[in-house]
Amino acid sequence: MNKRAEILHEHIIFLVLNVVFFSVMVLFIYLQASSVHLLEEETAKGIALLIDVAKPGTEEVSINLKDFFEKAEKNGVNRLNSIEINKEMNLVIVRGSKKSFFEYGYFNDGIEFVYSVKGDYFELKRVVEIKNKDIEEGVVENEI
């Protein structure tokens, strides 16, 4: 009889610990999914993709970032400071709060562009191709 009570107590403790563990896991996943970090990452990657696919001669391309801007403004970051593009290092830096940021690199360094934030949109304007100085001067690489 006493052995049955021990088995029952062991099962109850095991079930309570499992419920606590899974509750903590669900809470952690919920907090991570609703945080600004995912929006920062998504926005930085979207802008980098926009820059990478921009072709020379493009006049204007824009992306709607209303959700990101609303979340950033709730966290104390204004629209103008929330997105920065470092053209020297080919990085898109996105700030969704005062305490966090996400940076993502882009590969298209053969173009020059101007960007701005107007309303809920991030705009990429006047995409022009940058000529390589060596090619302009007539230096040819890998000549056989």
C-alpha positions as CSV (number, residue, x, y, z in Angstrom):
1,M,0.0,0.0,0.0
2,N,2.8,2.4,0.9
3,K,4.6,1.7,-2.4
4,R,1.5,2.7,-4.4
5,A,1.5,6.1,-2.6
6,E,5.1,6.7,-3.5
7,I,4.4,6.0,-7.2
8,L,1.5,8.3,-7.1
9,H,3.6,11.1,-5.5
10,E,6.3,10.6,-8.1
11,H,3.8,10.9,-11.0
12,I,2.3,14.0,-9.5
13,I,5.7,15.7,-9.0
14,F,6.7,14.7,-12.5
15,L,3.5,16.1,-14.0
16,V,3.8,19.4,-12.1
17,L,7.4,19.8,-13.1
18,N,6.4,19.2,-16.8
19,V,3.6,21.7,-16.6
20,V,5.9,24.3,-15.1
21,F,8.7,23.6,-17.7
22,F,6.3,23.8,-20.7
23,S,4.6,27.0,-19.3
24,V,8.0,28.7,-19.1
25,M,8.9,27.6,-22.6
26,V,5.6,28.9,-24.0
27,L,6.0,32.2,-22.2
28,F,9.6,32.5,-23.5
29,I,8.5,31.8,-27.1
30,Y,5.6,34.3,-26.8
31,L,7.8,37.1,-25.5
32,Q,10.4,36.5,-28.2
33,A,7.9,36.4,-31.0
34,S,6.2,39.6,-29.8
35,S,9.4,41.5,-29.2
36,V,10.9,44.2,-31.5
37,H,13.9,42.0,-32.3
38,L,12.1,40.1,-35.0
39,L,10.7,43.2,-36.6
40,E,14.3,44.7,-36.6
41,E,15.6,41.6,-38.3
42,E,12.8,41.4,-40.8
43,T,13.1,45.2,-41.7
44,A,16.9,45.1,-42.0
45,K,16.8,42.1,-44.3
46,G,14.0,43.6,-46.4
47,I,15.8,46.8,-46.9
48,A,19.1,45.0,-47.8
49,L,17.2,42.9,-50.3
50,L,15.7,46.1,-51.8
51,I,19.2,47.5,-52.2
52,D,20.6,44.3,-53.7
53,V,17.9,44.0,-56.4
54,A,18.0,47.7,-57.3
55,K,19.2,48.1,-60.9
56,P,21.0,51.2,-62.2
57,G,18.5,53.6,-63.6
58,T,15.8,52.9,-61.0
59,E,14.2,56.2,-60.1
60,E,12.4,55.2,-56.9
61,V,11.5,52.1,-55.0
62,S,9.7,52.1,-51.6
63,I,8.7,49.6,-48.9
64,N,5.9,50.0,-46.4
65,L,7.2,49.8,-42.8
66,K,4.1,51.0,-40.9
67,D,4.2,48.1,-38.3
68,F,7.9,48.6,-37.6
69,F,7.6,52.4,-37.3
70,E,4.7,52.1,-34.9
71,K,6.5,49.6,-32.7
72,A,9.7,51.7,-32.8
73,E,7.9,54.9,-31.8
74,K,6.3,53.0,-28.9
75,N,9.8,52.2,-27.8
76,G,11.0,55.8,-28.0
77,V,12.8,55.7,-31.4
78,N,11.7,58.2,-34.1
79,R,11.4,57.3,-37.7
80,L,14.4,59.1,-38.9
81,N,16.8,57.5,-36.4
82,S,15.3,54.0,-36.7
83,I,16.9,53.2,-40.1
84,E,20.5,53.9,-41.0
85,I,22.5,52.8,-44.0
86,N,26.3,52.7,-43.7
87,K,27.5,52.8,-47.3
88,E,31.2,52.4,-46.4
89,M,30.6,49.0,-44.7
90,N,27.5,48.0,-46.8
91,L,25.3,47.7,-43.7
92,V,21.7,48.3,-43.0
93,I,21.3,49.2,-39.3
94,V,17.7,49.1,-37.9
95,R,16.8,50.3,-34.4
96,G,13.5,49.2,-33.0
97,S,14.2,50.4,-29.4
98,K,16.8,52.5,-27.6
99,K,18.4,49.3,-26.2
100,S,18.6,47.1,-29.3
101,F,19.5,47.2,-33.0
102,F,20.0,44.8,-35.8
103,E,22.5,45.2,-38.7
104,Y,22.5,43.3,-41.9
105,G,24.9,43.5,-44.8
106,Y,24.0,44.0,-48.5
107,F,26.2,43.0,-51.5
108,N,25.3,45.6,-54.2
109,D,28.2,48.0,-53.7
110,G,28.4,48.9,-57.4
111,I,25.6,51.4,-57.1
112,E,25.1,54.8,-55.5
113,F,21.6,55.7,-54.1
114,V,19.8,58.1,-51.8
115,Y,17.3,56.9,-49.2
116,S,14.7,58.6,-47.2
117,V,11.8,57.9,-44.8
118,K,8.5,59.5,-45.8
119,G,5.4,58.7,-43.8
120,D,5.2,54.9,-43.4
121,Y,7.5,54.2,-46.3
122,F,11.3,53.7,-46.7
123,E,12.2,55.1,-50.1
124,L,15.3,54.3,-52.2
125,K,15.9,56.9,-54.9
126,R,18.1,57.7,-57.9
127,V,20.1,54.5,-58.3
128,V,23.1,55.1,-60.4
129,E,26.0,52.8,-61.3
130,I,29.5,53.5,-59.9
131,K,32.2,53.0,-62.5
132,N,35.4,51.3,-61.4
133,K,38.4,53.6,-61.7
134,D,40.6,50.8,-63.1
135,I,38.2,50.1,-65.8
136,E,37.8,53.7,-66.8
137,E,41.6,54.1,-67.0
138,G,41.9,51.2,-69.3
139,V,43.5,48.7,-66.9
140,V,42.3,45.2,-67.8
141,E,42.6,42.4,-65.3
142,N,43.0,38.7,-66.1
143,E,44.3,39.3,-69.7
144,I,45.6,36.2,-71.4
